[in-house]
Amino acid sequence: MSEIDDNEEFRKKAIFENMSSKRQKHILNKGYEKWDPFELPKEPIEMRRDKTKRTTQTLVREFLQSRNSEQYSNEYGRGALDICLGIINNNERYIGMFEFVVWYNKLLQEEEHEL
């Protein structure tokens, strides 16, 4: 091990020992070896952008502005925000939901049905 690794391990142990026992238990359950107290924080959600360089807030606002305000409720808007965050964060659950919706929409069009 190099001096840097030894120094980081010493700092890691010091950080761990100064935590509350509840937090220590949480780290031990996930695995002390996997825990990286020096990991850089993720970019804040409001700063994350999609492939078009838009934030989730911008995307949802543009989407809802394309709708008649009488056509949607708060629940509708929350659903749009949820899937937008999920897609931008590349969450497999939301990617699956998106791909199903695209597939289902195509099926409805092919069979001449409306949602």
Phi and psi in degrees as a GROMACS rama.xvg file:
@    title "Ramachandran Plot"
@    xaxis  label "Phi"
@    yaxis  label "Psi"
@TYPE xy
-82.1064  169.806  SER-2
-62.488  -37.5893  GLU-3
-62.1366  -44.5856  ILE-4
-62.8072  -42.3041  ASP-5
-63.3726  -41.639  ASP-6
-64.5393  -44.1498  ASN-7
-63.814  -40.177  GLU-8
-64.3635  -39.871  GLU-9
-61.9425  -45.1509  PHE-10
-66.3762  -39.8345  ARG-11
-60.2732  -46.0201  LYS-12
-63.6374  -40.1806  LYS-13
-63.9794  -42.9931  ALA-14
-62.0324  -45.6724  ILE-15
-61.1804  -45.3692  PHE-16
-67.5285  -22.8513  GLU-17
-90.5927  1.82187  ASN-18
-85.0799  162.463  MET-19
-67.2482  156.132  SER-20
-63.2426  -32.296  SER-21
-64.4245  -44.0091  LYS-22
-68.0284  -38.9662  ARG-23
-60.2825  -43.1255  GLN-24
-62.148  -40.9118  LYS-25
-60.4366  -44.5253  HIS-26
-66.5227  -41.3745  ILE-27
-63.9415  -36.7786  LEU-28
-64.085  -37.0425  ASN-29
-82.6703  -22.3019  LYS-30
114.204  111.365  GLY-31
-58.7363  -38.7515  TYR-32
-64.2723  -34.645  GLU-33
-77.9356  -22.3649  LYS-34
-69.6041  129.519  TRP-35
-123.916  97.7954  ASP-36
-71.6047  -8.85931  PRO-37
-101.036  4.59611  PHE-38
-62.1696  135.149  GLU-39
-69.1309  140.405  LEU-40
-65.5312  151.617  PRO-41
-72.7155  156.501  LYS-42
-63.3363  137.229  GLU-43
-55.4295  145.071  PRO-44
-54.7878  -41.8757  ILE-45
-68.1907  -14.3701  GLU-46
-97.7054  -11.8078  MET-47
-70.3477  142.735  ARG-48
-127.292  153.691  ARG-49
-88.5524  -169.342  ASP-50
-65.3234  -22.5148  LYS-51
-89.7238  3.80557  THR-52
72.2741  20.765  LYS-53
-100.073  148.295  ARG-54
-80.5791  165.854  THR-55
-59.7039  -40.5573  THR-56
-60.6189  -43.7648  GLN-57
-64.624  -45.5063  THR-58
-60.634  -47.1185  LEU-59
-65.9526  -41.9307  VAL-60
-60.1608  -46.8777  ARG-61
-61.8316  -41.382  GLU-62
-62.62  -49.2164  PHE-63
-67.5646  -31.368  LEU-64
-69.6132  -20.7462  GLN-65
-80.7142  -5.12253  SER-66
-106.694  153.409  ARG-67
-72.9599  131.506  ASN-68
-59.0168  -23.1402  SER-69
-78.3516  -12.7593  GLU-70
-84.016  -13.1547  GLN-71
-137.007  155.733  TYR-72
-110.941  179.333  SER-73
-60.9473  -38.2594  ASN-74
-62.6443  -39.7713  GLU-75
-61.2563  -46.3859  TYR-76
-63.1011  -40.061  GLY-77
-64.2765  -37.87  ARG-78
-63.3416  -42.199  GLY-79
-63.1629  -42.2671  ALA-80
-65.4415  -43.3452  LEU-81
-57.9826  -49.9531  ASP-82
-70.1465  -33.5399  ILE-83
-62.0015  -48.3784  CYS-84
-60.8913  -43.4955  LEU-85
-62.1738  -40.8984  GLY-86
-70.2805  -45.0442  ILE-87
-63.4551  -35.6069  ILE-88
-82.6838  1.97524  ASN-89
58.097  38.4056  ASN-90
-78.1879  122.866  ASN-91
-57.3483  -34.4137  GLU-92
-59.7617  -46.64  ARG-93
-75.7227  -32.0839  TYR-94
-62.172  -43.0261  ILE-95
-62.2993  -41.5553  GLY-96
-62.8894  -44.1812  MET-97
-61.5888  -48.9327  PHE-98
-63.8368  -35.3806  GLU-99
-64.2125  -44.9279  PHE-100
-61.6849  -42.3978  VAL-101
-62.1535  -45.8875  VAL-102
-63.1037  -45.3008  TRP-103
-65.4476  -40.2035  TYR-104
-60.7768  -42.4023  ASN-105
-63.2616  -41.9845  LYS-106
-60.7575  -46.3879  LEU-107
-60.3623  -41.6239  LEU-108
-65.5835  -42.4104  GLN-109
-63.0917  -36.3489  GLU-110
-95.6804  8.65221  GLU-111
56.6729  48.1725  GLU-112
-113.306  161.828  HIS-113
-119.046  151.828  GLU-114
